[in-house]
Amino acid sequence: MPYRLLADAVLLLHFGFILFVMFGALLVARRRRWLPLHLAAAGWGFLVEASGAVCPLTWAELSFRRLAGEAGYEGGFIDHYLLPLIYPAGLTRELQIGLGIGVLAMNALMYAWIWRRRPA
């Protein structure tokens, strides 16, 4: 039971991290102190997507699931949890790179907006 709870906690942490990578610039717009943390997280998120690597949080979740006696799953967090919600056909390498570029573009637009509205 504790391993299952740990796996679920890592799952929630992972989802929160992805949301932070995607929308953390909105926090930066309110509090500039989030800037270094968000840039590091967004860079890491892009690197994982662009390289096709599996995030360490996925490995942690899978390890806890196996210790809890569950089978785990193949692929990464996005493949297993998010992709079925967004793309029913499956994740291709090109689509994964496109998602990474999309997140970078979205953050670039948000940072451009933040930069333009900063006090002179």
PyMOL commands that set and color helices and strands:
alter all, ss='L'
color gray80, all
select helices_A, chain A and resi 2-30+32-51+56-67+77-86+93-117
alter helices_A, ss='H'
color red, helices_A
deselect
rebuild
show_as cartoon
